[in-house]
Amino acid sequence: MTEKRILAADRVRRLPREGWSWVDRRFLREYASRLSGDALLLYFFLAAVSDKHGLSFYSDSAIALRLRMTEPMVAAGRDELIQWDLVAYQAPLSQVLSLPPVARGGNGRLSSLGEVLRRLGESS
């Protein structure tokens, strides 16, 4: 049997401050429209099957079977979620992470990813 271990202790999911759901409403507002359909489906699957720490250990083949995807589609969706800092992965464990902090611009408004990257490029 696979032994579970938390992959990112500083990012264990907590109940959101607003509303009640294991899927933080910020996810829908800030990330859902940016993700591919495969990544979105995989995120909801992982959120549904994970334990209180966000951990699950479904194999790619088991996920693919349940979601009617191919294993390469699962891997690509996971890679996308990792790039957006939404999940951590060390085979065979996946961990749905708490959402990254909201990036705000100097004027207090939300910054787009492009704005953040441009500012980083300017400062280097």
N, C-alpha and C positions, 0 to 999 in steps of 0.2 A: 504494500500500500504506500502511496506517495505521502511523504511527510510535508505538511504545510509549514511554511515560514514566511513571515511578512517580508516583502521585497523592499518596500520603501516606508519605514516606520514613521517618518515625518509627514507622510501623505495618506495616512489611513482615513477613509471616508468617515465623516460625521454627519449627523442629521443636518439638513439645511436650516438656516435661521428662519426662512419664510416657507410656509406651506409644509407639507409632509409627503415625502417621497424619497426613495433611495436614488432617484435621478434628480439631481439638483436642477431647479428651473433655470439657473444660469447656463447649464449645458444646452438647453433648448434655445435660449436667447443668443448665446455667444458662439456656439460651436456647431450645432446641428446643421445649419445651412451651409457650412464650409466643408462638411465631410461628404465623402462619396456614400452612396446607398449601402455598399458593403460594409464600410466602416461604421456607419450609423447602426445598422442591424447588429453587427458584432458588439458594439458598445452596449446596446440594450440587452443583448443576450448575456454578456458578461455581468452586467449589473443585476440581472435577474437570478443568475445561478451562483453568485458569489456569496461568501459568508460575511459576517459582520465586519471583517477587516478588508473586504473587497477582493478576497482571494478565491480562485477557482483553479481546477487543474484538468479541465476538459482538453483532450487532444484535438489537434486540428482536424483529424478525420471524424471525430465525434461531433465537433461543432459543424463541420461541413455537412454531415448527414442531417443534423437537426435543422439547420438553416437552409438546406437545399442549395448549398454553394459548393464550389470546388475547394480543395485544400489551398491552391495558390490564391484564390480569392480571399480565403480566411487570412492567410499570411499577409497579403497586401493590405487588407483592412486593418489588421493589427499593426503593421508598420505605420500606417497613416495615424492611428490612435497614439502610437508611441511618439511620432513626430509632433503631434499636438500636445504632448505631455499629459495625456488622459489615462494611459495605462502603462504599467511596467510589465516586463515579461522576462522570465528566465525559465526555459522549458523544464518541467511541464507546467509551471505556475504562471498565472496571469493575475495582476492586481489592478482593479479599477481604483484610480487615484482620486484624492480630493482635487477639485478644480484648481488650476493655477490662480494666483492672485490676479485681480483685474488690473490691466495696464491702463494707467491714466496719464494723459498728457499734462504739460505744465499748466494748462488753463483749467484743469480739473475735469475735462471731458474724457470719455473713453478714447483710447488711441487704437487705430487699426494696426494690424500686424505690420503692414507696409510702413506706416509711420514710425513704429518702434524700430524696425530694421534700418530705416533711413537715418534715424537719430544715432543708432549704434555705429553706422558707417561714418557719419560725420565726426563722431567723437574719437574715432581711432586714427 
